[in-house]
Amino acid sequence: MSWSKYLNKERIKPSTITFDDNIRNAFESDFGRVIFSPAMRRMHDKTQVFPLTTDDHIHSRLTHSMEVMAIGYSLGVKICADIDFVDKTGETKENLLRAIPVILKNACLVHDIGNPPFGHFGETVIQQYFKDLFEKAIVLKSADEITDVVKEKAKKHNKRVFVLSDKQMEDFQLFDGNAQGFRILTRLQALNNEFGLNLTYATLGAYLKYPNADDINDDIATSKRGVFQSERDYLDTIVNECGLKDSNGLNMRHPLSFLMEAADSICYYTMDIEDGFSKGWYNYEDIENHLRLKIDTSGKTTQIPETDDKDLLKELDRINNIPYGYGKEISKVVALRIYLIEKLVNLATTNFLNNLEDICQGKYRVELVKDDINYNLAKKLANFCGKYIFPKREILSLELTGHAVLKGLMDYYIDLIFHEEKKYRERASGMISNSIYRAVQMENKTPENDKDISKFDDYSKLRIIVDFITGMTDQFALDHYQKLSGQKIS
């Protein structure tokens, strides 16, 4: 393990700023870059679980990310307090405390920055949209293959023609918010260069839960397409600079990404349950009764009381015996949430420290909070959400609204940007965010004053569309769709 590489403070574009580590370091600079970014501001109106909610008590993607940041910071502080861990890193405790908790704070804050409107269902909508689109289209590997015969066939059968490689197609068919987030951080938050926020290698490495731009398999690091082809060069640089290759030469996770993932899981397991309670969908007794049940080897709760987790049972009894006054139910839920977070934080920390060598060799392939064979608390909490929250009609109906909105927006922009008539293309490109257009111009080395979108290849055109739509807030996406479809004009 090489913690000097894991904590690499260099950037893709070398920084001209010098830091006095006693005042402010490069990782703390990363935090400022993220906090002041437009992409971070837009998360205030993006779905966590409840789309288009106006309830101030319910989490948005931004409030969720802030809570994940707090947990991530705590995890960083806890591992830095472990003497054996400090010894293994070869760094001083003081240097680690100025680095690891801040890197985790950064990675946790941006972990969902690439999520589209309408939450994770939005990812599904985009994936399915492009699967259907390419299945109905004629997809060629090279522009040289566009012959008169192909044009005639496309016209006769009313088919679109795209020029894309297999992996470029997969970027859209396997669309993932993690990959979009990496693109936002490294390209789209651009002012006058193509490096986006130009964060440190360490922060970007910790962010990369899936350091993968190729095939998907069962390995924890490559179970999703976490990087698009457009950012493959940046991925290769980060992997090299942070030392993220295993003994077989394959990409592996940055060790701190395991802690970032744990912080995310801890928050959505506990806070989603609190949100559902705020909605009035169940009471404290429902939560308590579920937690008292045993869980079988498949991860499903059984109706056999009681769990073997004596500490949990003791805490449930303690909460019931507190002489609450007003707000008895919500006070119990909050007390339980505090306990569950502490329990899962301790589990994640213990698993990280006990498996550090395997983690740093790319051999550890389990989520930290799911590595809990005795009690499976995380799975039990996930089962509760699956039973009491996600099937609710309110969520399902608004997700279907999101489906109509996202599909409609992509239909409109693909029709316009790929239109044969220049005036349609001009109007479409005039609607695209200037920052997105500028980023793709820099990516393609085209002059800033050249606004002719037809000069981009098909991959770049589709990237522009997806970049624009996924960057929208829920409400903006809905309003924009209604305007384009003629349902409203102001």
C-alpha positions in Angstrom: 0.0 0.0 0.0 1.3 3.5 -0.9 -0.6 6.1 1.1 1.6 8.9 -0.4 -0.1 8.0 -3.7 -3.5 7.5 -2.3 -3.2 11.0 -0.8 -1.8 12.6 -4.0 -2.5 16.3 -3.9 -1.5 17.0 -7.6 -4.1 17.9 -10.2 -4.6 16.9 -13.9 -3.8 20.5 -14.8 -0.9 21.5 -12.5 -1.9 24.2 -10.1 0.0 27.5 -9.9 -1.3 28.0 -6.4 1.1 27.2 -3.5 -0.3 26.1 -0.2 1.0 26.6 3.3 -0.2 23.3 4.9 -0.5 25.1 8.3 -3.2 27.3 6.8 -5.0 25.7 3.9 -4.0 22.7 1.9 -4.9 21.4 -1.6 -7.8 19.1 -0.3 -9.4 22.0 1.5 -9.1 24.0 -1.7 -11.0 21.1 -3.4 -13.8 21.7 -0.9 -14.1 25.3 -1.9 -14.2 24.5 -5.6 -17.0 22.0 -5.1 -19.1 24.2 -2.7 -19.1 27.2 -5.1 -19.9 25.1 -8.2 -23.3 25.5 -10.0 -23.7 21.7 -10.2 -23.7 21.6 -6.4 -26.3 24.3 -6.1 -28.7 22.4 -8.5 -28.8 19.4 -6.2 -31.2 21.3 -3.9 -34.0 20.5 -6.3 -33.1 16.9 -7.3 -34.8 13.8 -6.0 -33.4 11.7 -3.2 -36.4 9.4 -2.8 -39.5 11.6 -3.2 -39.7 13.3 -6.7 -41.0 16.9 -6.9 -41.7 17.1 -3.2 -42.5 20.5 -1.6 -42.2 19.1 1.9 -39.3 20.9 3.7 -38.9 17.9 6.0 -38.0 15.5 3.2 -34.5 15.1 1.9 -33.3 16.5 -1.4 -30.2 15.2 -3.1 -28.3 18.1 -1.6 -29.4 17.6 2.0 -28.6 13.9 1.6 -25.2 14.7 0.3 -24.5 17.1 3.2 -25.3 14.3 5.7 -23.2 11.8 3.8 -20.4 14.4 4.0 -20.7 14.6 7.8 -20.6 10.8 8.1 -17.7 10.5 5.8 -15.7 13.1 7.7 -16.4 11.2 11.0 -15.2 7.9 9.4 -12.0 9.7 8.3 -11.4 11.0 11.8 -12.0 7.6 13.3 -9.5 5.7 11.1 -6.9 8.4 11.7 -7.3 7.8 15.5 -6.2 4.2 15.0 -2.5 3.9 15.9 -1.9 0.7 13.8 -3.5 2.4 10.8 -1.3 5.5 11.2 1.8 3.3 11.4 0.9 1.4 8.2 0.5 4.6 6.2 4.0 5.8 7.0 2.5 9.3 7.6 2.2 11.3 10.8 -1.2 11.5 12.5 -1.3 15.3 12.0 -0.8 15.0 8.3 -3.4 12.3 8.0 -6.0 14.3 9.9 -5.4 17.3 7.5 -5.9 15.0 4.5 -8.1 11.9 4.9 -11.2 13.5 6.6 -11.2 16.3 4.1 -10.8 14.1 1.1 -13.7 12.0 2.4 -15.7 15.1 3.0 -15.1 16.2 -0.6 -15.9 12.8 -2.2 -19.0 12.4 -0.1 -20.3 15.8 -0.9 -20.1 15.2 -4.7 -20.9 11.5 -4.7 -24.4 12.1 -6.3 -23.5 15.2 -8.3 -24.1 13.4 -11.6 -27.5 12.0 -10.8 -30.2 13.0 -13.3 -33.6 14.5 -12.3 -36.1 12.1 -10.6 -33.5 10.1 -8.8 -32.2 6.6 -9.6 -35.3 5.9 -11.7 -34.1 8.7 -13.9 -31.0 6.6 -14.6 -33.2 3.7 -15.6 -35.3 5.9 -18.0 -32.2 7.2 -19.8 -30.7 3.6 -20.1 -33.9 2.2 -21.5 -34.4 5.2 -23.8 -31.1 4.6 -25.6 -31.6 0.9 -25.7 -34.8 1.5 -27.6 -33.3 4.3 -29.7 -30.3 2.3 -31.0 -32.4 -0.9 -31.5 -34.6 1.1 -33.9 -31.8 3.0 -35.6 -29.0 2.1 -38.0 -25.8 2.3 -36.1 -22.5 2.4 -38.0 -19.0 2.2 -36.8 -17.6 4.7 -39.2 -18.8 7.7 -41.3 -17.3 6.0 -44.3 -20.1 3.4 -44.1 -22.8 6.0 -44.8 -23.5 5.2 -48.4 -26.4 6.1 -50.7 -27.8 2.6 -50.0 -27.8 3.2 -46.3 -29.4 6.6 -46.7 -32.1 5.2 -48.9 -32.8 2.4 -46.4 -33.0 4.8 -43.5 -35.4 7.1 -45.4 -37.6 4.2 -46.6 -37.9 2.7 -43.1 -37.9 6.1 -41.2 -34.8 5.1 -39.3 -32.1 7.4 -37.8 -28.4 6.8 -38.6 -25.8 7.1 -35.9 -22.0 6.7 -36.1 -20.9 5.2 -32.8 -18.5 2.6 -31.5 -19.9 -0.2 -29.3 -18.4 1.3 -26.2 -19.8 4.7 -27.1 -23.3 3.2 -27.4 -22.8 1.5 -24.1 -22.1 4.8 -22.4 -25.7 5.7 -23.0 -27.3 2.3 -22.7 -25.5 1.8 -19.4 -25.8 5.4 -18.3 -24.9 5.8 -14.6 -24.9 8.9 -12.4 -21.4 8.1 -11.1 -20.0 8.4 -14.6 -21.9 11.6 -15.3 -20.6 12.9 -12.0 -17.1 12.2 -13.0 -17.7 14.0 -16.2 -19.1 17.0 -14.4 -16.1 17.2 -12.0 -13.5 16.8 -14.7 -15.0 18.6 -17.7 -18.4 20.3 -17.5 -17.7 22.7 -14.6 -15.5 24.6 -17.1 -14.6 28.2 -17.4 -11.6 28.6 -19.7 -10.1 25.1 -19.9 -11.2 21.5 -20.3 -10.3 20.3 -16.8 -13.6 21.1 -15.0 -13.1 21.8 -11.3 -9.6 20.3 -11.6 -9.7 18.6 -8.3 -6.8 16.7 -6.7 -6.1 13.1 -7.8 -6.9 12.0 -4.3 -10.4 13.5 -4.2 -11.2 12.2 -7.7 -9.8 8.8 -6.8 -11.9 8.6 -3.6 -15.0 9.7 -5.7 -14.5 6.9 -8.2 -16.6 4.1 -6.7 -16.5 2.3 -10.1 -13.1 3.1 -11.8 -14.2 1.4 -14.9 -14.8 2.5 -18.6 -15.0 -1.0 -20.0 -16.9 -4.2 -19.5 -19.1 -4.8 -16.4 -18.6 -7.8 -14.2 -19.2 -9.0 -10.7 -16.1 -7.3 -9.1 -17.1 -4.4 -6.8 -15.0 -1.9 -8.7 -16.3 -2.8 -12.2 -19.9 -3.8 -11.4 -21.0 -0.5 -13.2 -19.7 1.7 -16.0 -18.4 4.4 -13.7 -16.6 6.4 -16.4 -17.6 7.3 -19.9 -15.3 7.0 -23.0 -15.0 10.8 -23.1 -13.2 10.7 -19.7 -11.2 7.5 -20.2 -8.0 9.5 -20.4 -8.6 11.2 -17.1 -9.4 7.8 -15.5 -6.1 6.3 -16.7 -4.3 9.3 -15.3 -5.9 9.1 -11.8 -5.4 5.3 -11.7 -1.7 5.8 -12.4 -1.2 8.8 -10.1 -3.0 7.1 -7.2 -1.5 3.6 -7.7 -4.9 2.0 -8.3 -3.8 -1.2 -10.1 -4.0 -4.6 -8.5 -1.4 -7.4 -9.0 -3.1 -8.4 -12.3 -2.9 -4.9 -13.7 -6.6 -4.3 -13.3 -8.2 -1.1 -11.9 -9.1 -1.2 -8.3 -10.9 1.2 -6.0 -9.2 3.9 -4.0 -9.3 2.7 -0.4 -11.2 5.8 0.7 -14.0 5.1 -1.8 -15.1 2.2 0.5 -15.6 4.7 3.3 -17.4 7.1 1.0 -19.7 4.3 -0.1 -20.3 3.4 3.5 -21.2 6.9 4.5 -23.8 7.0 1.6 -25.3 3.7 2.6 -25.5 4.7 6.3 -27.4 7.9 5.4 -29.9 6.5 3.0 -30.7 3.4 5.1 -31.4 5.6 8.2 -32.7 8.8 6.7 -35.0 7.3 4.2 -36.8 5.6 7.1 -37.0 8.9 8.9 -38.5 10.5 5.8 -41.1 7.8 5.4 -42.1 8.3 9.1 -42.4 12.0 8.4 -44.8 11.1 5.6 -47.0 9.2 8.0 -46.5 5.9 6.2 -45.7 3.9 9.4 -45.1 4.4 13.1 -42.2 3.8 15.3 -43.6 0.4 16.4 -43.4 -0.8 12.8 -39.7 0.1 12.6 -39.0 -1.5 16.0 -40.9 -4.7 15.3 -39.0 -5.1 12.0 -35.6 -4.6 13.7 -36.4 -7.2 16.3 -36.8 -9.9 13.6 -34.1 -12.3 12.6 -32.6 -12.2 9.1 -31.9 -15.3 7.2 -28.8 -16.2 5.2 -30.3 -14.8 2.0 -30.6 -11.4 3.6 -34.4 -11.5 4.1 -36.1 -10.8 7.4 -38.0 -13.7 8.8 -41.0 -13.7 11.2 -38.9 -15.5 13.8 -38.3 -13.3 16.8 -35.8 -12.2 18.0 -32.6 -11.1 16.5 -29.3 -12.2 18.1 -28.1 -8.7 18.2 -28.3 -8.1 21.9 -26.9 -4.6 21.7 -29.7 -3.6 19.3 -32.4 -5.2 21.6 -31.0 -3.4 24.6 -31.1 -0.1 22.8 -34.7 -0.7 21.6 -35.7 -1.4 25.2 -33.8 1.7 26.4 -35.6 3.9 23.9 -39.0 2.5 25.0 -38.3 3.2 28.6 -37.3 6.9 28.2 -40.1 9.1 29.7 -40.7 11.3 26.6 -43.0 14.3 26.8 -44.4 15.9 23.7 -43.3 14.4 20.3 -42.9 10.9 21.8 -43.0 9.1 18.4 -40.6 11.4 16.5 -38.3 11.5 19.5 -38.0 7.7 19.4 -37.3 7.7 15.7 -34.5 10.3 16.1 -33.0 8.4 19.1 -33.1 5.2 17.0 -31.5 6.9 14.0 -28.7 8.2 16.2 -28.0 4.8 17.5 -28.1 3.1 14.1 -25.8 5.6 12.5 -23.2 5.1 15.4 -23.5 1.3 15.1 -23.0 1.3 11.3 -20.2 3.8 11.5 -18.4 1.6 14.0 -19.0 -1.5 11.8 -17.7 0.3 8.7 -14.6 1.5 10.6 -13.8 -1.9 12.0 -14.2 -3.6 8.7 -12.0 -1.1 6.9 -9.2 -1.4 9.5 -9.4 -5.2 9.7 -9.4 -5.6 5.9 -7.0 -2.8 5.0 -4.4 -5.0 3.4 -6.9 -6.7 1.1 -8.6 -3.3 0.3 -5.2 -1.9 -0.8 -4.6 -4.9 -2.9 -8.0 -4.9 -4.6 -9.0 -8.2 -3.0 -11.8 -6.9 -0.7 -15.1 -7.1 -2.6 -17.8 -6.3 -0.1 -19.5 -3.1 1.0 -18.2 -2.3 4.5 -21.6 -2.0 6.0 -22.8 -5.2 4.4 -19.9 -7.2 5.7 -22.0 -8.2 8.7 -22.7 -11.9 8.7 -24.0 -12.1 12.2 -26.7 -9.5 12.2 -27.0 -8.0 8.7 -28.3 -4.7 10.0 -27.9 -2.9 6.7 -29.8 -5.5 4.8 -32.6 -5.4 7.4 -32.9 -1.7 7.0 -32.9 -2.0 3.2 -35.7 -4.6 3.5 -37.7 -2.2 5.5 -37.4 0.5 2.9 -38.3 -2.0 0.2 -41.4 -3.0 2.0 -42.7 0.3 3.5 -41.3 3.1 1.2 -40.4 2.4 -2.4 -43.7 0.7 -3.4 -45.8 3.7 -2.3 -48.1 5.0 -5.0 -47.0 8.6 -4.4 -43.4 7.7 -5.4 -44.4 5.4 -8.3 -46.7 8.0 -9.9 -44.2 10.8 -9.7 -41.4 8.5 -11.0 -43.7 7.9 -14.0 -44.1 11.6 -14.4 -40.3 11.7 -14.5 -40.3 9.0 -17.2 -42.6 11.1 -19.4 -40.5 14.2 -18.8 -37.1 12.7 -19.5 -38.2 10.7 -22.5 -40.0 13.7 -23.9 -37.0 16.0 -23.5 -34.7 13.5 -25.2 -37.2 13.0 -28.0 -37.3 16.8 -28.6 -33.6 17.4 -28.5 -32.6 14.4 -30.6 -35.2 15.4 -33.2 -33.9 19.0 -33.3 -30.1 18.5 -33.0 -30.1 15.7 -35.6 -32.5 17.6 -37.9 -31.6 18.0 -41.6 -32.8 21.6 -41.5 -30.1 24.0 -40.1 -32.7 26.4 -38.6 -34.0 23.6 -36.3 -30.4 22.7 -35.2 -29.6 26.4 -34.5 -32.7 26.7 -32.3 -31.9 23.6 -30.4 -28.2 24.5 -29.8 -29.4 28.0 -28.7 -31.3 26.3 -25.8 -28.3 24.3 -24.6 -26.5 25.7 -21.5 -23.5 27.8 -22.6 -21.2 26.1 -20.1 -22.0 22.6 -21.6 -21.6 23.8 -25.1 -18.3 25.5 -24.2 -17.0 22.3 -22.5 -17.8 20.2 -25.5 -16.2 22.7 -27.8 -13.0 22.5 -25.8 -13.2 18.8 -25.8 -13.4 18.8 -29.6 -10.9 21.6 -30.1 -13.4 23.7 -32.0 -13.4 27.5 -32.0 -15.5 29.2 -29.3 -17.3 31.4 -31.9 -18.3 28.4 -34.0 -21.8 27.4 -32.8 -22.5 24.9 -35.7 -23.5 21.8 -33.7 -23.5 19.7 -36.9 -19.7 19.8 -36.9 -19.6 17.6 -33.8 -19.6 13.8 -34.2 -22.7 11.8 -33.1 -21.2 10.8 -29.8 -20.5 14.5 -28.9 -24.0 15.5 -30.0 -25.6 12.9 -27.8 -23.3 13.8 -24.9 -24.4 17.4 -25.2 -28.1 16.3 -24.9 -27.5 14.0 -22.0 -25.2 16.6 -20.2 -27.9 19.2 -20.6 -30.9 17.1 -19.5 -29.2 15.3 -16.6 -28.0 18.6 -15.2 -31.5 19.9 -14.8 -33.3 20.1 -11.5 -36.6 18.1 -11.2 -38.8 21.2 -11.5 -36.8 22.8 -14.3 -37.0 19.6 -16.3 -40.8 19.5 -15.8 -41.2 23.2 -16.8 -38.9 22.8 -19.8 -40.8 19.8 -21.0 -44.1 21.5 -20.7 -42.9 24.5 -22.7 -41.4 22.4 -25.5 -44.6 20.4 -25.7 -46.8 23.4 -25.7 -48.4 22.7 -22.4 -47.3 26.1 -21.0 -45.7 29.2 -22.6 -44.3 31.1 -19.6 
